[in-house]
Structures are given as C-alpha cells and as structure tokens.
Amino acid sequence: MKKPSFKVLPYRHHPKYKFCLDLRPFGKGRKFFKTRAEADAERLRQGTLFERYGREAVGLPQRELSDFITAKRKLADYGWTINDATEFSIHHLENIRRCKITVAQLADEVVEAKRKDGRSAKYVNDLRLKLKRFCQDFGNRPIAAVGAQEIDKWLRDLDCSPKSRADYRANIGVLFSYGERLQMIDKNPVLRTAKPKLVDSPPEIFAVEELRALLEAAHRIAPDVLPMLGIGAFTGLRDAEIKRLDWNEVNLARGFVEVKAAKAKSARRRIVPIQPNLAEWLRPYSGMKGGLVPVGARDKLDRVRKEAGLARWPKNGLRHSFASYRFAAIHDAPRVASELGHTSPQMLYSTYRELVLPEEAERYWKIQPQGKAANQRAPQDFPPEAPGSVSSPAQPNLSMANPCPTTCGIHSVNASTRSFTAGSASRADSGARLNRNSRSFRIETVSYCRWSTKLVRANGEMMIAGTRVPVPQPSLRTGGATWSQRPPFSSYVTMIAQVFQILLFRTALTISATCCWPVTTLV
C-alpha cells in the first residue's frame, strides 16, 4: 500500500484559487490557496504536526495504544471514526455543562407552566403524578444527560399495561419537549424510544336492556344521579364535562344542553340537542339549580349498577353508546362528531363507533320512563258540582303530568271521582277519598311525599281542601323547593294557611278514629 504524502496540486476550476493541498488521506479535507508559496507553507506546517503526533504516538503506553485500536474497530462497525466519536462526546458534554438544571427542577417548572396555560386540573394532576414517578429514578440527573436508551429501558421495566406505558411515554415526552423549546437540549430523546403496541379493541357500549335497567334502578333508589346518567347516555357528553355541568346549562324549554368552552375538553363551545326521550327523563327535574352531579355520586352509581344487575361498568360506556346508537339512527357522521365535540368524523370511526343494528338504535332512542304512557292519556273534564259541595275552579286535567321521582306512594288521580290512590303506603289498600257532597274524609293511612310533602301534585298545582294551590318544583339538592314561575306573595300566604288547615284536619281525623267522635264536631 502506497504511503500517503503531502502534495501541492494545481487547481483549474476557480479563477482566484489556483493551488490546493489534499489532506483527505489524513482524515481531513482539501485546502485552497491563491499562490504556490502559501500552499507550500501549509504543507510544511501539516507535515510538522503529523511528525509530532507520530512521536507522541510512539511514546504512548501499550494499554492506550490497545484501547485506541479497539475503539477504532468498534466504531468501524457503525461507520464512525475516532474523530466522529470525539466530536459527538464533546458536544454532549458541552450541553450538560451549559445546562445544569435537573430533571426534577424542570418537571416542577413544566407542571406549573401547564397550570398557567389553562389546562384542566385533571390533566395537570396526571402529568404531575407521572413525572413524579420518573423523577424517583432520574430526578437528580441533568436534563441533558438523560438519553433515549435509558428512557426506553425505564419504560420497559415498568410493571404496568401497554396503555399505561404509553401514557408514561407521552407525559415524559411533554417534559423533554419543554426542555427542547427552551434550548436546554438539542432533540427530544423520547421520540427515539419504542412505542408500545396497543391492541385495537372495540369500544364498550351498553345494551338497550342494560341501559333501561340502569335508568330505572336510578329512578328507584337514587333519583339525584338519574340526570347525569341520562345526559351521558343521550347527549354523549364526556365524564369530565358532566361533572362541570350546571343545571342552568340544561335548557329543557329550548331543548339543548350547552357545553361552555371553559368546561369542554377541546375548549370550544358546543350545543347538543336534547332528544325527546331524554326530555321525558329530565322533566321532573325542571327548575333545579346548582351543579348537575350530586354529592357522593360515585357510591350512588355503584349502588345503581348493582341494583340494575350489571357485573361491571363499560369503559366510557355512556359516551360510546351515544356515538354508536346515534350514528346508527341518523347515518350522519359529521353531525354526530360535532355533537361529540370532535372537529372531524375520523375519531368517530376509529374509537367511538360500535356497529349496532338499526332496530337496536330505534329501541335505544325509545327508552323512556315507564309511567310516561299512562301519564299521557287524554284529559277529561270534571263532572258538574253537586249542590252544597266544595267548589273549585274548572280544570280539565288532574292527571299527574309531572309525578314525583320517588316511590312516595301517590301515583294516580281519578278525575271523575276525585279519589287519590296511594301506591306504597304503610298499610295495605291505603288511600284518601274526598266526598263531593260533604266536607268529611275517610282516611285509613296517607303516605306523604318525602320530596315535596304534598298529597297530590297535578299540572303545577295541588288540591288542598278543595282549593288549587300552586306547587313549587322539588329540589333534589336542598330538600326544599324552587319555583319555575314565581307566584305573587299572596300565593305563599294562601299555601301556608291551607297547609295548616289540612294538618289540623288530620289531627281531628286521628282523634275521631281513636275516640269515635264525629268529625264535624271536632272541626
């Protein structure tokens, strides 16, 4: 093999630089000169340097020479030279020297920055927990000293599912992306780590009968969680959006639910229509104030699930069910995606849509309260009043259009005979009957409603001693009442007087039943 040498060669491809010194055989490039004298001077200088390096190499210990040859052979497998490895190492060490901030310090800064950026409390808390786990192993290390291989090994050593591992990878990526934007590191090392393989499982949804059983169980044992279940199943709102929802954002009169930008995951306001069956479920709750989700909702939902006979709760089952059955019903992907809060139908097809039959979709959107059909019978006028009877203003419909959402006992009103029937009383076949021809009552046991403490509610009014009094809507949260349309002050006075009258009358009936005295004498 011919020994390389320093030579000055003529160069004819440039009008100004006529000579060049070729140093490529020695691991360097070419140098160009205007005159031959400059080229010869550089040739002598380079020759002197190489001679000096040669003398130093001769004086190296055998161990260093052996390490040099071993390193050269290892780098040759990757196409690198000793100089390439040296430049890479110097650049890496210089970054560490220039940026002395640790992983733990940067993690605290990232969490605070995301909080100030307006990210949700749930997102910030999840990011803080994931970074706290990462800082247990890398917290004292400089941010520039953590490489992709270390992160990849750390992720694989986590004792968790592939989905959780992907979540850790995403949150750690946020940390290093923040450092990259601040020029603390040149590149995000998380981008060079392996992504865990996630199995594309179909979304979990409720069957029609399962959802019906769930809503009816909530109606029986926990009526205050029924609105959040119905809104989740028939509007497709996210769990976090339902938890932030307020009753003044549920507009039953105009038929829509408003998701404000501050409460939406995408930070964009949207309007979701209220379907007819959802309106029937929410009708008894009209006029309520405050937050939609009651206190202790988690425990109540668990009791409702057990009451409905469901072994487990499908993951995001309410939202997935809405997307699947809604798409099967209207076959309009952009519209369903808009109601879900997505900018395109791609997420609907990839994540939320589960194939259902059109017949199942039709049954799904007909899930309504059981008593709806009975409460929508044609109204009947009252028969004419008998002479001497208790007169009352004409009212064509005395049926319970808005029954109390609890099993309070009173469930029907007979308009022709004006009899009140109790559905669940402390004694069998209990009830109360008003005789049109006299002021006497026959009462065995009366079950008062624990929600509104009234005998009968019909079309926003109640019958007390033959007088119709406006009835406030029950309040599930406070146990009191709020008026959908606030009456004048005189109505309050009339109502209080009538309540005292009926309480006095019940006392008289009790004494009459005990001592066998005539009721008229006591009254």
C-alpha positions as CSV (number, residue, x, y, z in Angstrom):
1,M,0.0,0.0,0.0
2,K,1.4,3.4,-1.0
3,K,2.2,5.7,1.9
4,P,0.2,8.9,1.7
5,S,2.1,12.2,1.3
6,F,1.5,15.9,1.3
7,K,1.4,17.4,-2.2
8,V,0.5,20.8,-3.6
9,L,-1.6,20.3,-6.7
10,P,-2.7,22.9,-9.3
11,Y,-6.4,23.7,-9.3
12,R,-8.1,24.9,-12.5
13,H,-11.7,25.2,-11.5
14,H,-11.6,28.5,-9.7
15,P,-10.5,31.9,-11.1
16,K,-8.9,33.0,-7.8
17,Y,-7.6,30.0,-6.0
18,K,-5.0,28.3,-8.2
19,F,-3.5,25.7,-5.9
20,C,-4.8,23.1,-3.3
21,L,-3.4,20.9,-0.6
22,D,-5.1,17.5,-0.4
23,L,-5.3,16.3,3.2
24,R,-8.0,13.7,2.6
25,P,-5.7,10.7,3.0
26,F,-5.1,12.0,6.6
27,G,-8.7,12.3,7.6
28,K,-9.1,16.0,6.6
29,G,-10.4,17.8,3.5
30,R,-8.7,20.0,0.9
31,K,-7.4,23.5,1.4
32,F,-7.2,26.1,-1.4
33,F,-4.6,28.9,-1.9
34,K,-4.1,31.8,-4.2
35,T,-0.3,31.3,-4.6
36,R,2.0,28.4,-4.5
37,A,4.1,29.9,-1.7
38,E,1.0,29.8,0.6
39,A,0.3,26.2,-0.3
40,D,3.9,25.1,0.3
41,A,3.9,26.9,3.7
42,E,0.8,25.0,4.8
43,R,2.2,21.7,3.5
44,L,5.3,22.2,5.7
45,R,3.1,23.0,8.8
46,Q,0.9,20.0,8.3
47,G,3.9,17.7,7.9
48,T,5.5,19.1,11.1
49,L,2.2,18.4,13.0
50,F,1.9,14.9,11.8
51,E,5.5,14.2,12.7
52,R,4.9,15.5,16.2
53,Y,1.8,13.4,16.6
54,G,3.7,10.4,15.4
55,R,6.4,10.9,18.0
56,E,3.7,11.3,20.7
57,A,2.1,8.1,19.5
58,V,5.4,6.2,19.7
59,G,5.6,7.3,23.3
60,L,2.1,6.1,24.3
61,P,1.8,3.2,26.7
62,Q,0.9,-0.1,25.2
63,R,-2.5,-0.1,27.0
64,E,-3.6,3.3,25.5
65,L,-2.5,2.1,22.0
66,S,-4.5,-1.1,22.6
67,D,-7.6,1.0,23.7
68,F,-7.2,3.2,20.6
69,I,-7.1,0.2,18.2
70,T,-10.1,-1.4,20.0
71,A,-12.2,1.8,19.9
72,K,-11.4,2.2,16.2
73,R,-12.5,-1.3,15.3
74,K,-15.8,-0.9,17.3
75,L,-16.6,2.4,15.6
76,A,-15.8,1.0,12.2
77,D,-18.9,-1.3,12.6
78,Y,-21.1,1.8,12.6
79,G,-19.2,3.7,10.0
80,W,-17.7,6.1,12.6
81,T,-14.2,7.3,13.1
82,I,-12.3,8.3,16.2
83,N,-12.9,11.9,15.3
84,D,-16.6,11.4,14.9
85,A,-16.9,9.8,18.3
86,T,-14.8,12.6,19.8
87,E,-16.9,15.4,18.3
88,F,-20.2,13.7,19.5
89,S,-18.9,13.3,23.0
90,I,-17.6,16.8,23.3
91,H,-21.0,18.2,22.0
92,H,-22.9,16.1,24.5
93,L,-20.7,17.1,27.4
94,E,-20.9,20.7,26.4
95,N,-24.7,20.6,26.6
96,I,-24.5,19.1,30.1
97,R,-22.1,21.8,31.2
98,R,-24.2,24.6,29.7
99,C,-27.5,23.4,31.2
100,K,-27.2,22.3,34.8
101,I,-30.9,22.1,35.5
102,T,-32.0,18.8,36.8
103,V,-35.0,16.6,35.7
104,A,-36.8,17.3,39.0
105,Q,-36.4,21.1,38.7
106,L,-37.6,21.0,35.1
107,A,-40.6,18.8,36.0
108,D,-41.8,21.3,38.6
109,E,-41.5,24.1,36.0
110,V,-43.4,22.1,33.4
111,V,-46.3,21.4,35.7
112,E,-46.6,25.0,36.8
113,A,-46.4,26.2,33.1
114,K,-49.2,23.8,32.1
115,R,-51.4,25.0,35.0
116,K,-50.8,28.7,34.0
117,D,-51.7,27.7,30.4
118,G,-55.2,26.9,31.5
119,R,-55.0,23.1,31.2
120,S,-57.6,21.2,33.2
121,A,-56.9,20.2,36.8
122,K,-57.2,16.5,35.9
123,Y,-54.6,16.8,33.1
124,V,-52.2,18.8,35.4
125,N,-52.6,16.3,38.2
126,D,-52.0,13.3,35.9
127,L,-48.9,15.0,34.5
128,R,-47.6,15.7,38.0
129,L,-48.0,12.1,39.1
130,K,-46.4,10.6,36.0
131,L,-43.4,13.0,36.3
132,K,-43.1,12.3,40.0
133,R,-42.6,8.6,39.3
134,F,-40.0,9.4,36.6
135,C,-38.1,11.7,39.0
136,Q,-37.7,8.9,41.5
137,D,-35.1,7.5,39.2
138,F,-33.8,10.5,37.2
139,G,-34.7,13.4,39.4
140,N,-31.1,14.4,40.3
141,R,-29.7,13.9,36.8
142,P,-29.1,16.9,34.5
143,I,-31.8,17.1,31.8
144,A,-29.3,17.0,29.0
145,A,-27.6,13.8,30.5
146,V,-30.7,11.6,30.1
147,G,-30.6,9.6,26.8
148,A,-33.1,7.7,24.7
149,Q,-31.7,4.3,25.6
150,E,-32.1,5.0,29.4
151,I,-35.7,6.2,28.9
152,D,-36.5,3.2,26.7
153,K,-35.2,0.8,29.3
154,W,-37.0,2.6,32.1
155,L,-40.3,2.4,30.3
156,R,-39.9,-1.3,29.6
157,D,-39.2,-2.0,33.2
158,L,-42.5,-0.5,34.4
159,D,-44.9,-3.1,35.8
160,C,-48.0,-1.9,34.0
161,S,-50.1,-2.5,30.9
162,P,-49.0,-1.2,27.5
163,K,-51.7,1.5,27.7
164,S,-50.2,2.8,30.9
165,R,-46.8,2.6,29.5
166,A,-47.9,4.7,26.5
167,D,-49.3,7.3,29.0
168,Y,-46.0,7.5,30.8
169,R,-44.2,7.9,27.5
170,A,-46.5,10.7,26.4
171,N,-46.1,12.6,29.7
172,I,-42.3,12.2,29.8
173,G,-42.3,13.5,26.2
174,V,-44.0,16.6,27.4
175,L,-41.1,17.2,29.8
176,F,-38.4,16.9,27.2
177,S,-40.3,18.8,24.6
178,Y,-40.5,21.7,27.0
179,G,-36.7,21.5,27.5
180,E,-36.2,21.4,23.8
181,R,-38.2,24.6,23.3
182,L,-36.1,26.3,25.9
183,Q,-32.9,25.1,24.1
184,M,-31.8,23.1,27.1
185,I,-31.4,20.0,24.8
186,D,-31.0,19.7,21.1
187,K,-33.6,16.9,20.5
188,N,-36.3,15.2,22.4
189,P,-34.9,11.7,23.3
190,V,-38.4,10.3,23.9
191,L,-39.1,10.5,20.1
192,R,-36.4,7.8,19.6
193,T,-37.9,5.4,22.2
194,A,-40.1,2.5,21.2
195,K,-43.9,2.8,21.2
196,P,-45.8,0.1,23.0
197,K,-48.2,-1.9,20.8
198,L,-51.8,-1.3,21.8
199,V,-54.5,-3.7,20.8
200,D,-57.3,-2.0,19.0
201,S,-60.3,-3.3,21.0
202,P,-63.8,-2.3,20.1
203,P,-65.5,0.3,22.2
204,E,-67.7,-0.9,25.1
205,I,-71.3,0.1,25.0
206,F,-74.5,-0.6,26.9
207,A,-77.1,-2.9,25.5
208,V,-80.6,-1.4,25.3
209,E,-82.0,-3.5,28.1
210,E,-78.9,-2.8,30.3
211,L,-79.3,0.9,29.9
212,R,-83.1,0.7,30.6
213,A,-82.4,-1.3,33.7
214,L,-79.8,1.2,34.8
215,L,-82.0,4.2,34.4
216,E,-85.0,2.5,36.2
217,A,-82.7,1.4,39.0
218,A,-81.5,5.0,39.4
219,H,-85.2,6.2,39.3
220,R,-86.0,3.8,42.2
221,I,-83.0,4.1,44.6
222,A,-81.0,7.3,43.6
223,P,-83.1,9.8,41.7
224,D,-80.5,12.5,42.0
225,V,-78.0,10.7,39.8
226,L,-80.6,10.0,37.1
227,P,-80.0,13.3,35.2
228,M,-76.2,12.7,34.9
229,L,-76.9,9.1,33.6
230,G,-79.5,10.3,31.1
231,I,-77.4,13.2,29.8
232,G,-74.4,10.9,29.4
233,A,-76.4,8.3,27.5
234,F,-78.4,10.6,25.3
235,T,-76.1,13.6,24.6
236,G,-72.7,11.9,24.7
237,L,-71.0,14.4,27.0
238,R,-67.6,13.4,28.4
239,D,-67.5,12.4,32.1
240,A,-65.4,15.5,32.9
241,E,-67.9,17.7,31.1
242,I,-70.8,16.2,33.0
243,K,-69.1,16.8,36.3
244,R,-68.6,20.5,35.4
245,L,-72.2,20.9,34.1
246,D,-74.6,23.2,35.8
247,W,-78.4,23.0,35.7
248,N,-78.7,26.4,34.1
249,E,-76.9,25.0,31.1
250,V,-79.6,22.3,30.6
251,N,-82.3,24.2,28.7
252,L,-85.4,22.0,28.6
253,A,-87.6,24.7,27.2
254,R,-85.4,25.2,24.1
255,G,-84.3,21.6,24.0
256,F,-80.5,21.7,24.2
257,V,-77.5,21.3,26.6
258,E,-74.9,23.9,26.4
259,V,-71.2,22.9,26.9
260,K,-69.3,26.1,27.5
261,A,-65.8,26.5,26.2
262,A,-64.3,26.6,29.7
263,K,-65.9,23.3,30.6
264,A,-65.2,21.4,27.3
265,K,-62.1,19.3,26.7
266,S,-61.5,20.9,23.3
267,A,-62.0,24.5,24.8
268,R,-64.8,25.1,22.2
269,R,-68.4,25.8,23.0
270,R,-71.0,23.5,21.5
271,I,-74.7,22.9,21.7
272,V,-76.1,19.3,22.0
273,P,-79.8,18.8,21.3
274,I,-82.0,17.1,23.9
275,Q,-83.7,14.1,22.4
276,P,-87.4,13.5,23.2
277,N,-86.8,10.5,25.4
278,L,-84.2,12.5,27.4
279,A,-86.6,15.3,27.8
280,E,-89.1,12.9,29.5
281,W,-86.4,11.7,31.9
282,L,-85.4,15.3,32.8
283,R,-89.0,16.8,33.0
284,P,-89.4,16.2,36.8
285,Y,-86.1,18.0,37.4
286,S,-87.0,21.2,35.6
287,G,-86.3,24.4,37.6
288,M,-83.4,22.9,39.6
289,K,-80.4,25.0,40.4
290,G,-76.7,24.3,41.1
291,G,-74.4,21.5,39.9
292,L,-75.8,18.5,38.0
293,V,-73.7,15.9,39.8
294,P,-74.8,15.4,43.4
295,V,-72.5,14.8,46.4
296,G,-71.4,11.1,46.7
297,A,-72.3,10.4,43.1
298,R,-69.7,7.6,42.8
299,D,-71.1,5.5,45.6
300,K,-74.6,6.1,44.4
301,L,-73.7,5.0,40.9
302,D,-72.2,1.8,42.3
303,R,-75.4,1.0,44.1
304,V,-77.4,1.7,41.0
305,R,-75.2,-0.6,39.0
306,K,-75.7,-3.4,41.4
307,E,-79.4,-2.8,41.6
308,A,-79.6,-3.0,37.8
309,G,-77.7,-6.3,37.8
310,L,-74.6,-5.1,35.9
311,A,-71.4,-7.0,36.7
312,R,-69.2,-4.2,35.6
313,W,-69.4,-0.7,34.1
314,P,-68.3,-0.5,30.5
315,K,-65.4,1.9,30.0
316,N,-66.8,5.2,28.7
317,G,-69.9,3.2,28.1
318,L,-72.4,6.1,28.1
319,R,-70.5,8.2,25.6
320,H,-69.6,5.2,23.4
321,S,-73.3,4.1,23.5
322,F,-74.5,7.5,22.3
323,A,-72.0,7.6,19.4
324,S,-72.9,4.1,18.3
325,Y,-76.7,4.3,18.5
326,R,-76.8,7.9,17.3
327,F,-74.8,7.1,14.2
328,A,-76.9,4.0,13.5
329,A,-80.1,6.1,13.8
330,I,-79.2,9.1,11.6
331,H,-76.2,7.9,9.5
332,D,-74.7,11.4,9.6
333,A,-71.1,11.1,10.8
334,P,-70.2,14.9,10.7
335,R,-73.3,15.7,12.8
336,V,-72.5,13.0,15.4
337,A,-68.9,14.1,15.5
338,S,-70.0,17.7,16.1
339,E,-72.3,16.6,19.0
340,L,-69.4,14.6,20.5
341,G,-67.1,17.7,20.3
342,H,-64.8,16.5,17.5
343,T,-63.6,18.5,14.6
344,S,-63.8,15.6,12.1
345,P,-65.5,12.2,11.9
346,Q,-62.2,10.4,12.0
347,M,-62.3,9.9,15.8
348,L,-65.9,8.6,15.5
349,Y,-64.9,5.8,13.1
350,S,-61.6,4.9,14.9
351,T,-62.6,5.0,18.5
352,Y,-66.2,5.6,19.4
353,R,-68.4,3.8,16.8
354,E,-69.6,0.3,17.6
355,L,-71.7,-1.4,14.9
356,V,-75.3,-1.8,16.1
357,L,-78.4,-2.8,14.2
358,P,-80.9,-0.1,13.1
359,E,-83.6,-2.0,15.2
360,E,-81.5,-1.7,18.3
361,A,-80.9,2.0,17.6
362,E,-84.7,2.6,17.3
363,R,-85.3,0.8,20.7
364,Y,-82.4,2.8,22.3
365,W,-84.0,6.2,21.4
366,K,-87.3,5.0,22.8
367,I,-86.0,4.3,26.3
368,Q,-88.4,6.4,28.4
369,P,-89.8,6.4,31.9
370,Q,-92.3,3.6,32.5
371,G,-95.1,5.9,33.6
372,K,-95.0,8.1,30.5
373,A,-97.7,6.3,28.5
374,A,-100.1,6.3,31.5
375,N,-99.5,10.0,32.1
376,Q,-100.2,11.0,28.6
377,R,-103.9,9.8,28.5
378,A,-106.4,12.2,27.1
379,P,-107.6,14.7,29.7
380,Q,-111.2,14.5,31.0
381,D,-113.4,17.4,32.3
382,F,-114.8,17.2,35.8
383,P,-118.4,16.4,36.2
384,P,-120.6,19.2,37.4
385,E,-120.5,20.0,41.1
386,A,-123.4,18.9,43.3
387,P,-125.3,21.4,45.3
388,G,-123.6,22.2,48.6
389,S,-120.3,20.6,47.5
390,V,-116.9,22.1,47.7
391,S,-116.5,24.2,44.6
392,S,-113.2,24.6,42.7
393,P,-112.1,26.3,39.5
394,A,-112.6,24.3,36.3
395,Q,-109.5,22.3,35.4
396,P,-109.7,19.8,32.5
397,N,-106.7,17.7,33.5
398,L,-106.0,16.5,37.0
399,S,-103.6,13.7,36.0
400,M,-100.1,13.7,37.4
401,A,-98.2,15.0,34.3
402,N,-95.1,15.5,36.5
403,P,-95.1,12.7,39.0
404,C,-92.8,12.8,41.9
405,P,-89.5,11.0,41.0
406,T,-89.7,8.9,44.2
407,T,-91.9,6.0,45.2
408,C,-93.8,8.3,47.6
409,G,-97.0,6.3,47.4
410,I,-99.3,8.7,45.5
411,H,-99.3,7.7,41.9
412,S,-102.7,8.4,40.3
413,V,-105.7,10.7,40.4
414,N,-109.2,9.8,39.3
415,A,-110.7,12.9,37.8
416,S,-114.3,11.6,37.7
417,T,-114.5,10.6,41.4
418,R,-111.7,12.8,42.7
419,S,-110.1,9.9,44.6
420,F,-106.5,9.7,45.4
421,T,-104.8,6.3,45.4
422,A,-101.6,5.6,47.3
423,G,-99.1,3.3,45.6
424,S,-96.9,2.4,48.6
425,A,-98.3,3.1,52.0
426,S,-97.6,1.7,55.4
427,R,-100.8,-0.4,55.3
428,A,-102.4,-2.4,52.6
429,D,-105.0,-0.7,50.4
430,S,-104.4,2.7,51.9
431,G,-105.6,5.9,50.4
432,A,-107.7,9.0,50.8
433,R,-111.1,9.9,49.2
434,L,-112.9,13.2,49.0
435,N,-116.6,13.1,49.2
436,R,-118.0,15.8,46.8
437,N,-121.2,16.1,48.8
438,S,-119.7,16.8,52.2
439,R,-116.5,18.0,53.9
440,S,-115.9,14.7,55.6
441,F,-112.8,12.5,54.7
442,R,-112.3,8.7,55.0
443,I,-108.6,8.2,55.7
444,E,-107.0,4.9,56.7
445,T,-103.4,5.8,56.1
446,V,-102.0,8.7,54.0
447,S,-98.4,8.5,52.6
448,Y,-97.0,11.9,52.1
449,C,-94.2,12.5,49.6
450,R,-90.8,13.0,51.2
451,W,-89.8,15.2,48.3
452,S,-92.5,17.8,48.3
453,T,-94.6,16.9,51.4
454,K,-97.8,17.2,49.5
455,L,-100.7,14.9,48.8
456,V,-101.1,15.4,45.1
457,R,-99.3,17.4,42.5
458,A,-101.1,17.9,39.2
459,N,-100.1,20.3,36.4
460,G,-98.1,22.5,38.7
461,E,-100.9,22.7,41.3
462,M,-102.1,20.7,44.3
463,M,-105.6,20.2,45.8
464,I,-105.9,21.2,49.4
465,A,-109.4,21.2,50.9
466,G,-111.0,21.9,47.6
467,T,-108.6,24.8,46.6
468,R,-106.0,24.6,43.9
469,V,-102.7,26.0,45.2
470,P,-99.5,26.5,43.0
471,V,-96.9,23.9,43.8
472,P,-93.2,24.6,43.7
473,Q,-91.0,22.0,41.9
474,P,-89.0,19.8,44.3
475,S,-85.3,20.5,44.8
476,L,-83.2,17.3,44.9
477,R,-80.2,19.0,46.3
478,T,-81.6,21.1,49.2
479,G,-84.7,19.1,50.0
480,G,-86.7,22.3,49.6
481,A,-88.4,23.8,46.6
482,T,-87.7,26.3,43.8
483,W,-90.4,27.9,41.7
484,S,-90.3,27.5,38.0
485,Q,-92.6,30.6,37.7
486,R,-92.5,32.6,41.0
487,P,-96.1,33.4,42.1
488,P,-97.1,36.5,44.0
489,F,-96.7,36.8,47.7
490,S,-100.3,36.2,48.3
491,S,-99.9,32.6,46.9
492,Y,-97.4,31.9,49.6
493,V,-99.7,33.1,52.3
494,T,-102.6,31.0,50.9
495,M,-100.4,27.9,50.7
496,I,-99.2,28.2,54.3
497,A,-102.8,28.7,55.5
498,Q,-104.0,25.7,53.6
499,V,-101.2,23.5,54.9
500,F,-102.1,24.4,58.5
501,Q,-105.7,23.7,57.7
502,I,-105.0,20.2,56.4
503,L,-102.7,19.4,59.3
504,L,-105.4,20.5,61.7
505,F,-107.9,18.3,59.8
506,R,-105.6,15.3,60.0
507,T,-105.4,15.8,63.8
508,A,-109.1,15.9,64.0
509,L,-109.4,12.7,62.0
510,T,-106.9,10.9,64.2
511,I,-108.9,11.9,67.3
512,S,-112.1,10.9,65.7
513,A,-110.8,7.5,64.8
514,T,-109.5,7.0,68.3
515,C,-112.5,8.2,70.3
516,C,-115.3,7.6,67.8
517,W,-116.3,11.3,67.8
518,P,-118.0,12.9,64.8
519,V,-115.5,14.7,62.6
520,T,-117.8,17.8,62.2
521,T,-117.9,18.3,66.0
522,L,-114.1,18.4,66.1
523,V,-113.8,20.7,63.1
